[in-house]
Amino acid sequence: MGQSVRDSLVIARRNLIRMTRIPEMVLFGVIQPVMFVVLFTYVFGGSMKIGNTTDAGVYKDFLMAGIFAQTVTFATAGSAAGIADDMQKGLVDRFRSLPMARGAVLTGRTVADLVQTCITVLVLAIVALLVGWRTGSAEPTNAGKILGAFGLLLLLGYAFTWIGALIGLSVRTPEAATSGGIIWLFPVTFVSNAFVDSSQMTPWLRHIAEWNPFSATVQATRELFGNPGVVQSDAWPMQHPVWASLIWSVLIIAVFRTLAVRKYRSAAN
């Protein structure tokens, strides 16, 4: 266990150093969510009905939990492309020749991606504050709840990077990994309560949205931020969003880490 942790940290450090040498990786990762904030706030604000109002300020506070969640999950594409690139360049064979834990390569990569996601979320939070987003706008909150909300977001992002790791190991090129890592995220993020009130969806689509792991984290984040738009539903994930978010994220990590490490070992043989 100790060797595995040390090896994972070495790989994470290697990927973090690589990020500093290619700053556009971080820059482009920050620009995309900032564009979503600005576009959704000023284009859709005032036309979306949240509860009984179409007030642009209410939608702005409603929106941010969804944008935060979308941002951490879209890091999946970067993980998939990075791992596919390492595979294509033969780094797997180099690591295989070293006395290191097999799972450390993937763990180190996902930890490095988590650090990059933290930076992106920090910048995004600053931009959100600048455009007028505030916590506690609907219900009282506190620093502990706000930190807990960010913790759930980062846990979900980390869970999704393991899905990206599996995709990166399953395709032949980084280009295919980028496409494969992001295309499935659109239905996951949009068939949810991230950008619209899911209670206004048709019944069958609403049930899908309410049991979506992404929706559980968005609901929990809104609740902890004290923002408007917490959906009133009989679905268990919407009634207990914090627990649902934790369970979904841990389950995704357990399943996809196992599959990714198994895929890595078979690819390295």
C-alpha positions as CSV (number, residue, x, y, z in Angstrom):
1,M,0.0,0.0,0.0
2,G,2.8,2.4,0.9
3,Q,4.6,1.8,-2.3
4,S,1.4,2.2,-4.3
5,V,0.8,5.6,-2.7
6,R,4.4,6.8,-3.3
7,D,4.3,5.6,-6.9
8,S,0.9,7.3,-7.5
9,L,2.3,10.6,-6.1
10,V,5.4,10.4,-8.4
11,I,3.1,9.9,-11.4
12,A,0.9,12.8,-10.2
13,R,3.9,15.0,-9.9
14,R,5.0,14.1,-13.4
15,N,1.6,15.1,-14.8
16,L,1.5,18.3,-12.8
17,I,4.9,19.3,-14.1
18,R,3.7,18.6,-17.6
19,M,0.7,20.9,-17.1
20,T,3.0,23.8,-16.1
21,R,5.0,23.3,-19.2
22,I,1.8,23.3,-21.4
23,P,-0.2,26.2,-19.7
24,E,-2.7,26.3,-22.5
25,M,-4.1,23.0,-21.1
26,V,-5.1,24.8,-18.0
27,L,-6.1,28.0,-19.8
28,F,-8.5,26.3,-22.2
29,G,-9.9,24.3,-19.3
30,V,-10.8,27.5,-17.5
31,I,-12.1,29.4,-20.5
32,Q,-14.9,26.9,-21.4
33,P,-16.8,27.1,-18.1
34,V,-16.4,30.9,-17.9
35,M,-18.0,31.1,-21.3
36,F,-20.9,28.9,-20.1
37,V,-21.4,31.2,-17.1
38,V,-21.5,34.3,-19.2
39,L,-23.6,32.9,-22.0
40,F,-26.2,31.2,-19.8
41,T,-26.4,34.1,-17.4
42,Y,-27.0,36.8,-20.0
43,V,-28.6,34.8,-22.8
44,F,-31.0,32.6,-20.9
45,G,-31.4,34.7,-17.8
46,G,-34.8,36.2,-17.7
47,S,-36.4,33.6,-20.0
48,M,-36.0,30.5,-17.7
49,K,-38.8,29.9,-15.2
50,I,-37.5,28.9,-11.7
51,G,-40.3,28.2,-9.3
52,N,-42.8,31.0,-10.0
53,T,-40.5,33.6,-11.4
54,T,-38.4,34.4,-14.5
55,D,-36.2,36.8,-12.6
56,A,-32.7,36.8,-14.1
57,G,-31.0,37.1,-10.7
58,V,-32.8,34.0,-9.5
59,Y,-31.8,32.0,-12.5
60,K,-28.2,33.1,-12.0
61,D,-28.1,31.7,-8.5
62,F,-29.9,28.6,-9.7
63,L,-27.5,28.1,-12.6
64,M,-24.2,28.1,-10.8
65,A,-24.5,24.7,-9.2
66,G,-25.2,23.2,-12.6
67,I,-22.2,25.0,-14.2
68,F,-19.9,23.9,-11.3
69,A,-21.0,20.3,-11.7
70,Q,-20.7,20.4,-15.5
71,T,-17.2,21.8,-15.2
72,V,-15.9,19.0,-12.9
73,T,-17.4,16.3,-15.1
74,F,-16.1,17.7,-18.4
75,A,-12.6,17.1,-17.1
76,T,-13.3,13.5,-18.1
77,A,-12.3,14.3,-21.7
78,G,-8.9,15.6,-20.6
79,S,-8.3,12.5,-18.6
80,A,-9.2,10.2,-21.5
81,A,-7.1,12.1,-24.0
82,G,-4.1,12.3,-21.7
83,I,-4.1,8.5,-21.0
84,A,-4.6,7.7,-24.6
85,D,-1.7,10.0,-25.5
86,D,0.5,8.2,-23.0
87,M,-0.5,4.8,-24.4
88,Q,0.2,5.9,-28.0
89,K,3.7,7.3,-27.1
90,G,4.7,4.0,-25.4
91,L,4.9,5.4,-21.9
92,V,3.0,2.3,-20.7
93,D,5.8,0.1,-21.8
94,R,8.3,2.3,-20.0
95,F,6.4,2.3,-16.8
96,R,6.0,-1.5,-17.1
97,S,9.7,-1.9,-17.0
98,L,9.9,-0.1,-13.7
99,P,9.3,-1.7,-10.2
100,M,6.1,0.2,-9.5
101,A,2.5,-0.6,-8.7
102,R,0.4,-1.1,-11.9
103,G,-2.5,1.0,-10.7
104,A,-0.3,3.9,-9.7
105,V,-0.1,5.2,-13.3
106,L,-3.9,5.7,-13.5
107,T,-4.2,6.9,-9.9
108,G,-1.5,9.4,-10.4
109,R,-3.1,10.7,-13.5
110,T,-6.5,11.1,-11.9
111,V,-5.0,12.9,-8.9
112,A,-3.2,15.3,-11.2
113,D,-6.5,15.9,-13.1
114,L,-8.2,16.6,-9.8
115,V,-5.7,19.3,-8.9
116,Q,-6.3,20.9,-12.3
117,T,-10.0,20.7,-11.7
118,C,-9.6,22.5,-8.3
119,I,-7.8,25.4,-10.1
120,T,-10.6,25.6,-12.7
121,V,-13.3,25.6,-10.0
122,L,-11.5,28.3,-8.0
123,V,-11.3,30.6,-11.1
124,L,-15.0,29.8,-12.0
125,A,-16.1,30.7,-8.5
126,I,-14.4,34.1,-8.7
127,V,-16.0,34.7,-12.1
128,A,-19.4,33.7,-10.7
129,L,-19.1,36.1,-7.8
130,L,-18.1,38.9,-10.3
131,V,-21.3,38.3,-12.4
132,G,-23.5,38.4,-9.2
133,W,-23.8,34.9,-7.9
134,R,-24.2,34.7,-4.1
135,T,-24.5,31.8,-1.7
136,G,-27.4,32.0,0.8
137,S,-29.6,33.7,-1.6
138,A,-32.6,31.5,-0.9
139,E,-31.8,29.7,2.4
140,P,-29.2,30.5,5.1
141,T,-25.9,28.7,4.8
142,N,-22.4,28.7,6.3
143,A,-18.8,28.1,5.5
144,G,-18.9,24.5,6.4
145,K,-21.9,23.8,4.0
146,I,-20.2,25.7,1.2
147,L,-17.0,23.8,1.6
148,G,-19.0,20.6,1.7
149,A,-20.7,21.5,-1.6
150,F,-17.3,22.0,-3.3
151,G,-16.1,18.7,-1.8
152,L,-19.1,16.9,-3.3
153,L,-18.4,18.6,-6.7
154,L,-14.7,17.5,-6.6
155,L,-15.6,14.0,-5.6
156,L,-18.0,13.7,-8.5
157,G,-15.3,15.1,-10.8
158,Y,-12.7,12.6,-9.5
159,A,-15.2,9.8,-10.0
160,F,-15.8,10.8,-13.6
161,T,-12.1,10.9,-14.4
162,W,-12.0,7.2,-13.8
163,I,-14.6,6.8,-16.5
164,G,-12.3,8.9,-18.7
165,A,-9.4,6.7,-17.8
166,L,-11.2,3.6,-19.0
167,I,-12.2,5.4,-22.2
168,G,-8.6,6.5,-22.8
169,L,-7.4,2.9,-22.4
170,S,-10.0,1.6,-24.7
171,V,-9.4,3.7,-27.8
172,R,-6.4,4.0,-30.2
173,T,-5.8,7.7,-30.5
174,P,-6.0,10.8,-28.3
175,E,-8.5,12.3,-30.8
176,A,-10.8,9.4,-30.4
177,A,-10.4,9.6,-26.6
178,T,-11.4,13.3,-26.6
179,S,-14.6,12.6,-28.6
180,G,-15.4,9.5,-26.7
181,G,-14.7,11.3,-23.4
182,I,-17.2,14.1,-24.0
183,I,-20.0,13.0,-26.3
184,W,-21.7,10.9,-23.6
185,L,-21.5,13.8,-21.1
186,F,-24.0,15.9,-23.0
187,P,-27.1,13.7,-22.3
188,V,-25.9,13.2,-18.7
189,T,-25.5,16.9,-18.0
190,F,-28.5,18.2,-20.0
191,V,-31.0,15.5,-19.0
192,S,-30.8,16.7,-15.4
193,N,-31.7,19.6,-13.1
194,A,-28.5,21.5,-13.9
195,F,-29.9,24.2,-16.3
196,V,-33.7,23.8,-16.0
197,D,-36.2,22.9,-13.3
198,S,-36.7,19.2,-13.9
199,S,-40.2,19.3,-12.4
200,Q,-41.3,21.0,-15.6
201,M,-40.1,18.0,-17.8
202,T,-42.4,15.3,-19.1
203,P,-42.9,12.6,-16.4
204,W,-40.7,9.9,-18.0
205,L,-37.9,12.3,-18.6
206,R,-38.2,13.8,-15.2
207,H,-37.7,10.4,-13.6
208,I,-34.5,9.9,-15.6
209,A,-33.3,13.3,-14.5
210,E,-34.1,12.7,-10.9
211,W,-32.1,9.5,-10.7
212,N,-29.2,10.9,-12.7
213,P,-26.0,10.9,-10.5
214,F,-25.2,14.3,-11.9
215,S,-28.6,15.6,-10.7
216,A,-28.0,14.4,-7.2
217,T,-24.8,16.4,-6.9
218,V,-26.4,19.5,-8.4
219,Q,-29.3,19.2,-6.0
220,A,-27.0,18.7,-3.0
221,T,-24.8,21.6,-4.1
222,R,-27.8,24.0,-4.4
223,E,-29.0,22.9,-1.0
224,L,-25.7,23.5,0.6
225,F,-25.1,26.8,-1.2
226,G,-28.5,27.9,-0.1
227,N,-29.4,28.8,-3.7
228,P,-32.9,28.8,-5.2
229,G,-34.3,25.9,-7.4
230,V,-34.0,22.9,-5.0
231,V,-36.4,20.5,-6.7
232,Q,-39.3,19.2,-4.6
233,S,-39.7,15.5,-5.6
234,D,-40.6,12.2,-4.1
235,A,-37.5,10.5,-5.7
236,W,-35.1,9.3,-3.0
237,P,-32.0,11.1,-4.6
238,M,-33.9,14.4,-4.6
239,Q,-35.0,13.9,-1.0
240,H,-31.5,12.9,0.2
241,P,-29.2,14.6,-2.3
242,V,-26.1,14.7,-0.2
243,W,-26.2,11.0,0.6
244,A,-27.2,10.2,-3.0
245,S,-24.3,12.2,-4.3
246,L,-21.8,10.5,-2.0
247,I,-23.1,7.0,-2.8
248,W,-23.2,7.6,-6.6
249,S,-19.6,9.0,-6.6
250,V,-18.1,6.3,-4.5
251,L,-19.9,3.6,-6.5
252,I,-18.6,5.1,-9.8
253,I,-15.1,5.2,-8.4
254,A,-15.3,1.6,-7.2
255,V,-16.6,0.2,-10.5
256,F,-14.6,2.2,-13.0
257,R,-11.3,2.2,-11.1
258,T,-11.6,-1.6,-11.0
259,L,-12.4,-1.8,-14.7
260,A,-9.7,0.8,-15.7
261,V,-6.9,-0.9,-13.7
262,R,-7.9,-4.3,-15.2
263,K,-7.9,-2.8,-18.7
264,Y,-4.5,-1.2,-18.0
265,R,-3.0,-4.5,-16.9
266,S,-4.2,-6.3,-20.0
267,A,-2.9,-3.5,-22.2
268,A,0.5,-3.6,-20.5
269,N,0.8,-7.4,-21.0
